[in-house]
Amino acid sequence: MDLSAFYSTSTVAIAAIVTVCAAATAIGFTMLGSRFLDSIARQPELTPVLQVKMFIVAGLLDAVPMIGIGISLLLLFANPFATELLKHVK
């Protein structure tokens, strides 16, 4: 495998990871917000309890894609597979 093909394939994979992370976060926040507003409309007296739980879930929902972003940055700047490929190319 050519080294430039490896890096271009890695770049496409990183772009796919970032795109999926962004789309999944957007869909998750949309669902979370709509369910939160629906629950408040049904039972307004539970607003403080539901709001705390919504913020906790929103924090977790935002943390999970950051793992994907971290992995993609690892693959972009310090690709562990590139050293193995360089050993086999030489």
Backbone torsions as a table, in degrees:
resi	resn	phi	psi	omega
1	MET	NA	133.6	179.6
2	ASP	-71.4	144.3	-176.7
3	LEU	-66.4	-37.2	178.3
4	SER	-67.8	-34.7	176.2
5	ALA	-66.8	-36.8	177.8
6	PHE	-63.4	-45.7	-178.7
7	TYR	-69.5	-35.8	177.8
8	SER	-69.7	-37.0	175.8
9	THR	-66.1	-39.5	176.8
10	SER	-63.0	-39.7	179.3
11	THR	-64.8	-40.6	177.6
12	VAL	-65.7	-40.3	178.3
13	ALA	-64.7	-40.1	178.3
14	ILE	-65.0	-41.7	177.3
15	ALA	-62.7	-38.1	178.0
16	ALA	-66.4	-40.9	178.7
17	ILE	-62.6	-45.9	-179.0
18	VAL	-65.1	-40.2	179.4
19	THR	-64.3	-45.4	179.7
20	VAL	-65.5	-39.3	177.7
21	CYS	-62.2	-43.9	-179.5
22	ALA	-66.8	-42.6	-179.5
23	ALA	-66.8	-42.1	-179.8
24	ALA	-65.3	-38.5	177.6
25	THR	-65.9	-42.3	179.5
26	ALA	-63.6	-43.8	178.7
27	ILE	-65.2	-42.3	179.7
28	GLY	-63.1	-44.3	178.9
29	PHE	-67.2	-34.5	176.5
30	THR	-63.6	-46.5	178.8
31	MET	-64.8	-42.0	-179.8
32	LEU	-62.2	-46.1	180.0
33	GLY	-65.3	-41.1	-179.2
34	SER	-68.1	-40.0	178.1
35	ARG	-69.0	-34.6	177.9
36	PHE	-64.8	-47.4	179.7
37	LEU	-66.3	-36.0	177.0
38	ASP	-64.2	-41.9	179.3
39	SER	-67.1	-38.6	178.5
40	ILE	-68.4	-36.4	178.6
41	ALA	-66.2	-33.3	179.8
42	ARG	-77.8	-42.6	-177.5
43	GLN	-135.4	85.1	-177.4
44	PRO	-63.3	-23.1	-178.3
45	GLU	-71.4	-16.4	179.2
46	LEU	-93.6	12.3	-176.3
47	THR	-56.5	-47.6	-178.9
48	PRO	-63.2	-40.0	-179.3
49	VAL	-67.8	-44.7	-179.1
50	LEU	-67.8	-33.1	-179.0
51	GLN	-67.1	-41.4	177.9
52	VAL	-62.8	-45.2	179.9
53	LYS	-65.6	-35.9	178.7
54	MET	-64.7	-40.6	179.8
55	PHE	-67.5	-35.4	176.8
56	ILE	-65.0	-46.3	179.6
57	VAL	-66.6	-36.3	178.0
58	ALA	-63.9	-37.9	176.5
59	GLY	-65.1	-42.2	177.2
60	LEU	-67.2	-38.5	179.8
61	LEU	-65.2	-32.9	179.1
62	ASP	-81.3	-24.3	-178.0
63	ALA	-77.5	-34.1	-176.0
64	VAL	-63.3	-46.2	177.4
65	PRO	-65.8	-24.1	177.4
66	MET	-64.4	-28.9	174.9
67	ILE	-65.1	-43.5	176.7
68	GLY	-63.4	-39.0	177.2
69	ILE	-65.7	-40.4	177.8
70	GLY	-63.0	-41.9	178.1
71	ILE	-65.4	-40.6	179.8
72	SER	-67.6	-36.1	176.2
73	LEU	-68.2	-34.8	174.6
74	LEU	-61.6	-44.9	179.5
75	LEU	-68.2	-28.3	-179.2
76	LEU	-77.1	-44.9	-171.9
77	PHE	-101.7	-27.0	-178.4
78	ALA	-138.6	64.1	-174.3
79	ASN	-69.0	115.6	-179.4
80	PRO	-71.9	-19.8	-179.7
81	PHE	-80.7	-19.8	-178.8
82	ALA	-67.9	-36.4	179.7
83	THR	-66.9	-38.5	176.9
84	GLU	-66.3	-38.4	178.7
85	LEU	-66.8	-39.4	178.7
86	LEU	-65.0	-32.3	176.8
87	LYS	-65.4	-37.9	-177.5
88	HIS	-82.3	-23.8	-179.9
89	VAL	-74.8	-37.3	-176.3
90	LYS	-76.3	NA	NA
